Amino acid sequence: MSVSVTGVDDIIKNIEAKLGTARTTRVINKALKNYGNELKKDVEEAVSSYIDTGETHDTVIASGIKQGPPKRVEVGWGAGPRWRLVHLNEFGYTRFGKYQSPRGMGKLQGVVDKTEGSAFEKMRSELEELAH
């Protein structure tokens, strides 16, 4: 799952001029972690629609801060083969020549669509709040 947020460079430059590089890095990392945890909850809510044993729901993780241009947090599944089952639930599958559309079909795409529209505003407000 990937969501890109653009236009944050100006905000980061302003925060860096005001607070310095070390404090800016801490503010950005905290904002990314908070947003990653929020996104993790959204993904857990989406996969709870097809909960059976609860293992898929319990293995949703948010990574630490990934360095590099740009810094990022990834949300996905921990160790194990759960991602294979998630793909079947998300996109459907063919069984005995008949297409199956599970009850959780398209739920994760809905999270991505919702996140793309609001990610910039959430990150911006988080950065502004932490910069004060």
C-alpha positions as CSV (number, residue, x, y, z in Angstrom):
1,M,0.0,0.0,0.0
2,S,1.5,3.3,-1.0
3,V,0.3,6.9,-0.5
4,S,2.4,9.9,-1.6
5,V,2.2,13.3,0.1
6,T,3.6,16.2,-1.9
7,G,4.0,19.8,-0.9
8,V,5.4,19.2,2.5
9,D,8.8,20.4,1.5
10,D,7.9,24.1,2.2
11,I,6.5,23.2,5.6
12,I,9.6,21.3,6.5
13,K,11.9,24.1,5.4
14,N,9.9,26.6,7.5
15,I,10.1,24.3,10.5
16,E,13.8,23.7,10.0
17,A,14.5,27.4,9.8
18,K,12.6,27.9,13.1
19,L,13.7,24.9,15.1
20,G,16.9,23.6,13.6
21,T,17.7,20.3,11.9
22,A,17.8,18.0,14.9
23,R,14.5,19.1,16.3
24,T,12.9,19.1,12.9
25,T,14.0,15.5,12.4
26,R,12.4,14.6,15.7
27,V,9.2,16.4,14.8
28,I,9.0,14.8,11.4
29,N,9.7,11.3,12.8
30,K,7.0,11.8,15.5
31,A,4.4,13.0,12.9
32,L,5.2,10.0,10.6
33,K,4.9,7.5,13.5
34,N,1.6,9.0,14.6
35,Y,0.2,8.9,11.0
36,G,1.5,5.3,10.6
37,N,-0.3,4.2,13.7
38,E,-3.5,5.9,12.5
39,L,-3.2,4.2,9.1
40,K,-2.5,0.9,10.9
41,K,-5.8,1.2,12.7
42,D,-7.6,1.9,9.5
43,V,-6.1,-1.2,7.9
44,E,-7.0,-3.3,10.9
45,E,-10.6,-2.0,10.7
46,A,-10.7,-2.9,7.0
47,V,-9.5,-6.4,7.4
48,S,-11.8,-7.0,10.4
49,S,-14.6,-7.4,7.9
50,Y,-13.3,-10.8,6.9
51,I,-12.0,-12.0,10.3
52,D,-12.1,-15.7,10.8
53,T,-9.2,-16.7,13.2
54,G,-8.1,-13.1,13.7
55,E,-4.5,-13.8,12.6
56,T,-4.6,-11.4,9.6
57,H,-6.0,-8.6,11.9
58,D,-3.3,-9.3,14.5
59,T,-0.4,-9.3,12.2
60,V,-0.9,-5.7,10.8
61,I,2.2,-3.7,11.6
62,A,3.5,-0.2,11.0
63,S,7.2,-0.1,10.3
64,G,9.7,2.3,11.8
65,I,10.8,5.4,10.0
66,K,12.3,4.4,6.6
67,Q,15.2,6.7,5.7
68,G,15.8,8.1,2.3
69,P,14.2,10.7,0.1
70,P,11.4,10.9,1.2
71,K,11.1,9.5,4.7
72,R,8.2,7.1,5.0
73,V,6.3,4.6,7.2
74,E,5.0,1.4,5.7
75,V,2.0,-0.4,6.9
76,G,1.6,-4.1,6.1
77,W,1.7,-7.6,7.5
78,G,4.4,-9.0,9.8
79,A,6.2,-12.3,9.4
80,G,4.3,-15.1,7.8
81,P,2.3,-15.9,4.8
82,R,-0.8,-13.7,5.6
83,W,-0.2,-11.4,2.7
84,R,-1.2,-14.2,0.3
85,L,-4.6,-14.6,1.9
86,V,-5.1,-10.8,2.0
87,H,-4.5,-10.7,-1.7
88,L,-7.2,-13.3,-2.2
89,N,-9.6,-11.5,0.0
90,E,-8.9,-8.1,-1.6
91,F,-9.0,-9.1,-5.3
92,G,-11.1,-12.3,-5.3
93,Y,-10.1,-15.6,-6.9
94,T,-11.3,-18.4,-9.1
95,R,-12.3,-21.7,-7.6
96,F,-13.4,-24.7,-9.7
97,G,-13.8,-22.4,-12.7
98,K,-16.1,-20.0,-10.8
99,Y,-15.1,-16.5,-9.7
100,Q,-15.4,-16.0,-6.0
101,S,-15.8,-12.5,-4.6
102,P,-15.2,-12.6,-0.8
103,R,-17.0,-10.3,1.6
104,G,-13.8,-8.3,2.2
105,M,-13.2,-7.6,-1.4
106,G,-12.0,-4.1,-2.1
107,K,-11.8,-3.0,1.6
108,L,-8.1,-2.2,1.5
109,Q,-8.5,-0.2,-1.7
110,G,-11.1,1.8,0.1
111,V,-8.5,2.6,2.8
112,V,-6.0,3.7,0.2
113,D,-8.6,5.9,-1.6
114,K,-9.6,7.5,1.7
115,T,-6.0,8.1,2.7
116,E,-4.9,9.6,-0.5
117,G,-7.4,12.4,-0.1
118,S,-6.7,13.2,3.5
119,A,-3.0,12.3,4.0
120,F,-1.6,15.7,3.1
121,E,-3.9,17.6,5.5
122,K,-3.4,15.2,8.3
123,M,0.4,15.3,8.0
124,R,0.3,19.1,7.6
125,S,-1.8,19.6,10.8
126,E,0.4,17.1,12.7
127,L,3.6,19.0,11.7
128,E,2.1,22.4,12.5
129,E,0.9,21.1,15.9
130,L,4.3,19.5,16.8
131,A,6.2,22.5,15.6
132,H,4.7,24.8,18.2
